Amino acid sequence: MNNDDDKDPWLAPDKLYHFLFCFLLTLFFSALASLSRYHFLRSHSTWVGSILSLLAGAAKEAADQLGLFPSAGASARDALADLLGVLVAAMALSLWNRLRRSRPDSGHTRRVLPV
């Protein structure tokens, strides 16, 4: 192993934290966007949540590099864990939306009018 692996191992708890942070932020921001009164935000809520989560992860890495947090600086491995968290959340949201739309009783009630 080289020195980079010793300083920033792939299987460190820190990578799990980055993954979970961006995964949960994506779900949170997507849920907020889906509740918006603006149609564009509602219809693109997964994209909105993903982009905002990636921006938060990038801001954290920039803050690490600037020394605002006690860390060894920005890490490409942390950024990759962030990206994986966003991708898994986006896939889960996409699957959820697809399953929700395919259900026959997707929350729309049909009225039967007497003839």
Steps between C-alpha positions, in 0.01 A plus 500: 500500500614853435479801732169625355326178602634535854375859534163452333391133494205398284329309781514770766191602698543845348403365155180351644418838657552676166282242323219525757520879518451546126248214477280655769546855372389389155186344646434807714550760225301289256211475746508876552503564126209262447292709742575826321223707349713530184431231242859502370640416844238232562554332163880504536522436873752214470733718292459791741574280801801342331654830392451665840648198676804499269546872565492437874758222464723723287467782752607263778806392298587865427469580872726204579759630255483848654553351846159594640453146634759283675597274210791430270345707222279424205483138393406355164385188683263704716364667186447158341314380811283814471430426135411137573258611772328735256485237225349234726243748634411616147455140386282424804288811437466412132388148586258632764347747253468235231331253738270770633389600151439141389258422784138505388392679819766770498302735719255610233144420587262428219148619526222291362211711386152352498354474151 
